[in-house]
Amino acid sequence: MALIWTLIVGVVAGFLAGQIFRGSGFGIVGNVAVGVVGALIGGFLFGNVFVVGGLIGRIICATIGAIILLFVISLVNRKA
């Protein structure tokens, strides 16, 4: 059951990050990948700073992490 919620949060966070950062989504697989990795980044950054509770809190945390991930990827792509 936790895997299903992780995927749902990943899809929503990836979609939101794509809309905020780039202006378009990445498709279902791309949204899940960006969202799940973003959730890991967001959890690492914000998990120790303050408690992010509930589904909305997890989505916000994952979206911020996904935006950070997309920003770093854009910096790497710019250099290459």
ABEGO torsion letter per residue (X at the ends): XAAAAAAAAAAAAAAAAAAAAAGBBAEAAAAAAAAAAAAAAAAAAAAAABBBBEAAAAAAAAAAAAAAAAAAAAAAAAAX
